[in-house]
């Protein structure tokens, strides 16, 4: 078992990633590269090696909290559990990681982590995907009747959706400032510049914008890594009419139809009933995404969609701040966490 910075041995790791089913955005080079550059996160790669070859492993970070000693697999908003070359390595890998001296302070793995005790598993998340290897007609019939009606209303009102894969498209996304309405600090715009710099040269970045006449109403950022596109970020205006988001997602779905096996629609806390219903109505399906901890689970495992009591107080205060204030503060403190 070997623990080293992600930049060391990355070429061997990428060979394992290409040979292993289930690799995701944060297993591959662009995902960790974005986190390291945007937030200065020190990503560690824990690998199980046989002879000179890597046969299993997982990327980890240490949390930004002071005195934190445990390791967390990348990343809470994605699937990024251990990868293994075969079933035998898959069974050995979690045991070896949990017994490594560097993990004595604790270990958290988002995704299936194997059977080794002692551990606690929290089942508060589900991962949503949409099957794309279907005729386009069937994809259009996948959303439920309410979504279909909303799509018709949006189309009749003159709402259109366009793809603008450029810096200007990201600026239009950023202007909608959705994270303030959620009570969460916004990312600085330089984060989105990094997205363009890292993913655009290979055509992996997609920026979808729904608009009515001269007004942008909603936007979606997708990243295409490996064999699947990821619905990474979305935003809408506070006065966005029904059906606008649906129309934007259907236009993106048309782009991916027949070209990929599935569309990764990200993780959702199972306690967030509203977001679960939206994904289900648009035709996505869910699978459990357990969160395994060694030896004990933290008190709360969630994200901005469900806040703890202290966080809710801060969230309400954040919503009342002027926009320019949230922009400045988001820029100053952006390096303390990632999603």
N, C-alpha and C positions, 0 to 999 in steps of 0.2 A: 504494500500500500504506500502510495507516494502523495504528498501534498506539496504543491508548488504554485507560484503565480501563474495565472492563466496564459500569460505570454510565453512561458516556458513549456515546451512540449505540446504547443497548440497544433502543430502540424500532424503529430500522431493522433491527437484527440480528434481532429477533423476527419481523419481516415476512419476512426471508429464511428463517428457520427454518420458518415455516409453509408456505412455498412449495417447500421442498426435502425430498424423500424421504430417509429415513435419520436424521433428527434424533432425538436421544435425550434422556434425563433431564438430562444436564449441558449440553446445548446450550440448554435452555429456562431461563426465569427462576428457577423454584424451586430447581433444582440448584445453580447458582452462588450463589444467595442463601443457601442453607443453609451452604455452605462458607465464605462470607465472614463470616457471623454467628457460626458455631460456632467457627471457627479463626482468624479475623482474616486470612484469606488474601487477598492482593492479586491479583485476577484481571484479566489483561490480555486485551483482545480485538484480535486481528490480523485486519484485514479488507482485502479487495481491492475497491476502489471504481471504478465507471465512471460518469462524470458525478457525480451526487449520490447514486447508489444503490449499496448494498452487493451485490456479486455473488458473493462467496466470503469465507470466513473461518473462524476457529477460536479458542476461548478457551484461554488458557495461564496457567500460574503459574510462579513461580520456586521451586525446592525450598527447604526450610527449612535445609539444610546451610549452614554458614558459608562465605562467599566463593563460593558457587555463582552462576554467571552464565548458565547455559543456561535455556531455557524448556521446560516440559513441558505437553503438552495434557491437559486434564481428561478423565477421571481414570483412574488405573491399573486400577481395578476395573470400569470401564465402557467402552463404545465412545464416544469423543468425538473423532473425527478431523475433518478439514476438511469443511465443507459448501460446495457450489458450486451456482449457479443452473443451469448446463448443462455439457456435456462440455468445451467450450472453456475455460470458467473453471476447471473442475476440473483441466485440464492446466496452466494458468498459475499457479494459486494456490500449490502447494507450492514452485515455483521462486522466486516472488516472496517468500514467507515466508523461505525459506532464504537469500535474498540481502539481506534487510533488515538494517540496521546493528545493530538490537537483538538479533539472533539470532547475532551473531558468536561468542558464548560457547558455542554449541551449541543443538541443538533436538531434542526428542523428541516423536514423534507416535504415539499409540496408535490404530491403525486404518490402513486404506489411505491412503497418502500420496502416490501418484503416482510418476512415473518419474525425477525430477531427480537426477542425481549431483552431488557425491559424497554417498553415504549408506551406512549399514549397516542391514540389516533383520534383526531377531531374531524367529523364529517359535516362541515358547515358550508362546503363549496361544491359547485357542479361546473363542469366544463361543457360548453355549448358548441356544436358544430352543425353545419348544413351540408348534406350530401349534394354534390354538384354533378355527378355522373348520371344525370337524368335528362330527358328531352326538355327543351326550354318551356314547352307548353305545360309540362307537369310542374316545373319549378314555379311558373306563374300561378298555378292552382294550389301550391303548397300553403300560402298564407290563408288564414281563416276568412270568413265572410265579412267580418267587421273591417279587417285590413283591406279587403277587396273594395268595399264601399268607400273607405277613406282614400284609396288610390284613385278611384273614379272622381271623387270630389276635388282632389288636388289637381288632377289633370284638367278637369273642366274649369277650374279657377285660373288656369294658365301657369301653374307651377312647372318648372323644368329643372332637369338635373344635368350638370356638365362635369367633365373631368378636366381639372386644371393642375397638371403635375409640374408645378413651378414654385418659385419663391413667392410670387404674387398669390398663387392659390393658398399657400400656407399663411400668408398675411391675412387673407380673407377668413380663413379658419380661425386665426388668432383673434381677430377683431370681435368675434362673437362672445368671447370671454365667459364661457360656460362655467368654469370652475369657481368663479366668484358666486354665481347663483347657487352652487352646491355647498357653499361655505368652505371651500378648499382653496388654498393659495394657488394661483396660476403659475405655470411654468414660464420662465423667461423666453423670449423669442429666439434667443441663441440656441435653445434646445431644438427648435424646429429647423433652424438652419443646419444643425448637425444631422437631423433626419435626412434633409435634402442632400447633404454632402456624402453621407454614408450609403444611402439606399438608391438615390436617383441615378447614378451612373450605370447601374445594372437594370434599370427599369422596374425596380422593386417597390417604388413609392407611388401610391395613387392618392390623389386629393379630389374628392367628390363634393360638389357644391349644389345644393338645391336653392333655387331663387324664384322670386315672383317679381316680374318687371325688373326694377333696378335694385332690389333689396335681396341680400343673402339671408336665407332663413335657417339653413342647417348645413352641416359639413361633416364629412367622414374621411379619415385618413386610414389607408390600408397599406400594409407591408407584405410583399410577396417574397417569402424566403423558403428555400427548399421546394417542396411540391405542394405548398398550400399558401393562400393569401390569409392575412390576419386582419380582422377589423380592430385596429389598434386604438383609435381615438375618435370620438364623435362629439358633436356640439350642436346646439340649436338655440335660436333666439327665444327669449322669454315669451314672446307673443306668437310663436310658431303655430300655425293652424294644424288641425288633424290631417294626417295623410302625407305630410311633407317628408318626414323621416322615412316612412314606408316607401314612398316613391324613390327616394335617393338610394335606399338599400336594394330595391328591385333593379334599378339601373346598374348598380355595381354587380349584382348577381348575374345580370345578362352578360356582363363583360367576362365573368369567370366561368360561365356555363360551358360544359364540355371540355374545358381546358385543364381542370384540376379535379381531384377526387373529392375534396371537401373544402369548405370555407370555415376557418377557425373563427368562432364568434366570441371567444374569450371566456373568462371565469366569471361566475356570479355567485354571490352569497345566497344560499338557499332560503335565507330568512327575508330576502328582498323579493317579496311576491310580485310587485309591480314590474320589475325588470325581467323576472322569470317569465311572466305572462307575455311581455312584449316579444321576447325571443321566440317563445313557443308559437305565438300567432304568426310570426314571419316564416315559420317552417323549420326552425332549428330544433335539434334534439339534444338532450343532456346526458352526461355520464358522471358518476360520482368522482370527486377529486379530493381524496382524503389528505389530511395534513398530519404526518407522523412526526412525533417528537421523542427524543431520547435524552434524559429518562422521563421528563414530564412536559406536558403541553403548557404553553403560556396561557395567561388568563383570558386573553381575547385574541382571536385570529380572524381578522376581517380586513376591510379596506375602507376607502372613503364613502362607500355606499351605505355602510352601517357604522355609526360613530358611537364611541363610549360616551358616558355622561359628561366628563370634563371636555372632551372634544366637541360635543354638541354646543356647549357654552361658547367655546372659542369660535365655532362655526357661525353661530348667530351674530357674534360681534363682527366677524369677517364680512358677512353679507352687507353690513351697514357702513363699511368703510368706502370712501370714494374710490372710483376705479383706478385713478392714478396712484393712490396709496397701495392698493393691492398689487399693482404692477411692480412698483419699486420693492415692496417687501418680498414678493415672489422671486424677484431677481436676486435679492440678498441672501435668502435662506434656501434657495433651491437645491443646494448640495446635500441637505441632511436626509433625504429619503428618495426613493424611486418607486415607480409603479410598474 
